[in-house]
Amino acid sequence: MRTNDEAWVKSSYSSAQGDSCLEVLVSGPAVLVRDSKDVAHPHVAVSLAAWASLVGFVGRR
């Protein structure tokens, strides 16, 4: 699946140096996740429900 690099959203926890970051892109029924430091490597795709569960779990921490 090809994606538009402008559509990816970088984590708000990203530092100015750009290290240790995730980027996400909602693409139809999935959320794509990639390492912002290495965008040439494949991304991981998870369902919207799985992403919501992960975000909810992390938000409770």
NORJO-V935411 format. One record per backbone hydrogen bond with DSSP energy under -1.0 kcal/mol. CO is the residue of the C=O (numbers start at 1). NH is the residue of the N-H. If there is no record, write none. Layout:
co-><CO	CO>
nh-><NH	NH>
//
This chain:
co-><4	9	11	15	21	22	23	24	25	27	29	30	31	32	33	34	35	38	44	46	47	48	49	50	51	52	53	54	55	58>
nh-><7	24	14	18	36	11	34	9	32	30	48	27	46	25	44	23	38	41	33	31	51	52	53	54	55	56	57	58	59	61>
//
